[in-house]
Amino acid sequence: MTKRCMLIRAGDESEGKTGVRYAAGVSATTAGSRALCLEVATLPPGGRARAHFHAHHESAAYVVSGEFLFWFGERLEERLVARPGDFLYIPSGVPHLPANGSATEPAVAVLARTDPSENESAVPLPELDGLPHLREDK
């Protein structure tokens, strides 16, 4: 088999199992990738994902526009604020929950994972979604 470089045009957005909208990019499905997924992730104004972690995959994000509030830790007790030009690194196994800090603008980031699946190998943590500090901090 001859290896080839590929051009992948951004596909239609669809909602992932964590509640984030993804524009299809490089993945096992679109490019035959075996160890990488690269997508554009969007959270609508005031939106947030569901708490989750990736058991065996690292993730990284580059914020293009908007403001991401990013809770992480065993009880989502730590928080970062990422703005355009910022990078986020998410180690495997770390519970996290991103949210859009703006009530008027979408938050957009380029997201890379060491999981080639577009459908995310996310492990949901529904018991963390209702933590009081997540509602109060919006």
C-alpha positions in Angstrom: 0.0 0.0 0.0 1.3 3.4 -0.9 1.1 6.1 1.8 -0.3 9.4 0.6 -0.9 12.8 2.1 -4.6 13.9 2.0 -6.6 17.0 1.9 -9.7 16.8 4.1 -12.3 19.5 3.7 -14.1 20.4 6.9 -17.3 18.4 7.1 -20.6 19.1 8.6 -20.8 19.6 12.3 -22.3 16.9 14.5 -22.7 16.6 18.3 -20.3 14.3 20.1 -21.3 12.2 23.1 -20.0 14.9 25.5 -22.3 17.6 24.0 -19.6 19.4 22.0 -20.2 20.1 18.3 -17.4 18.9 16.1 -16.6 19.7 12.5 -15.1 16.5 11.0 -11.4 16.8 10.2 -8.6 14.2 10.3 -9.7 10.9 11.8 -9.8 7.2 11.1 -13.0 7.7 9.1 -11.8 10.6 6.9 -8.1 9.8 6.4 -7.5 6.3 7.8 -5.6 7.8 10.7 -4.4 5.2 13.2 -3.4 7.4 16.2 -4.7 11.0 15.7 -8.0 12.9 15.5 -8.0 16.6 14.6 -11.3 18.5 14.7 -12.8 21.9 15.2 -14.8 21.9 18.5 -17.6 24.5 19.1 -19.6 25.3 22.2 -22.6 27.6 21.7 -23.0 30.8 23.8 -23.5 29.7 27.4 -23.1 26.0 26.4 -21.1 23.4 28.2 -20.1 19.8 27.7 -20.8 16.9 29.9 -18.2 15.8 32.5 -16.0 13.0 31.1 -12.5 11.7 30.8 -10.5 9.8 28.2 -9.0 6.6 29.7 -6.2 6.0 27.2 -5.9 9.2 25.1 -4.3 12.6 25.5 -6.0 15.7 24.1 -4.9 19.2 23.3 -6.8 22.3 22.2 -5.9 25.6 20.6 -8.6 28.3 21.3 -9.5 30.1 18.1 -12.2 32.3 19.4 -14.4 32.8 22.5 -13.6 31.9 26.1 -13.5 28.3 27.4 -14.0 27.7 31.1 -12.3 24.5 31.8 -13.0 22.5 35.0 -10.8 19.5 35.8 -9.8 17.2 38.7 -11.5 14.3 40.5 -14.4 16.6 41.5 -13.8 19.2 38.9 -12.4 21.3 41.6 -9.8 23.1 39.5 -10.5 25.7 36.8 -8.7 27.3 33.9 -9.9 30.1 31.6 -8.6 29.7 28.0 -8.9 32.6 25.5 -7.9 33.0 21.8 -4.3 32.0 21.3 -4.2 29.8 24.4 -3.4 26.1 24.3 -4.9 23.4 26.7 -3.3 20.0 27.4 -5.5 17.3 28.9 -3.7 14.1 30.1 -5.4 10.8 29.8 -7.6 9.8 32.8 -8.3 13.4 34.0 -11.9 14.2 34.5 -12.8 17.5 32.8 -15.7 19.6 31.6 -15.4 22.6 29.2 -17.9 25.4 29.0 -18.4 28.5 27.0 -17.8 31.6 29.3 -19.7 33.9 26.9 -23.5 34.3 26.8 -23.3 35.9 23.3 -20.4 34.4 21.3 -19.6 30.8 20.4 -16.3 29.3 21.7 -14.2 27.6 19.0 -11.1 25.5 19.4 -9.0 23.2 17.3 -8.9 19.9 19.1 -6.4 17.0 18.7 -6.6 13.6 20.4 -4.5 10.5 20.3 -7.7 8.6 19.6 -8.4 8.4 15.8 -12.1 7.9 16.3 -14.4 10.8 15.5 -16.9 9.4 18.0 -14.6 9.9 21.0 -13.6 7.3 23.5 -15.0 9.5 26.3 -16.0 7.9 29.6 -19.1 9.9 30.9 -19.1 11.1 34.5 -22.8 12.1 35.0 -22.4 12.2 38.7 -20.2 15.3 38.3 -22.5 17.3 35.9 -24.6 18.7 38.7 -21.9 19.9 41.0 -23.1 23.2 42.5 -19.9 25.1 41.7 -20.4 24.5 38.0 -23.7 26.3 38.0 -22.6 29.2 40.2 -19.4 29.9 38.2 -21.0 30.5 34.8 
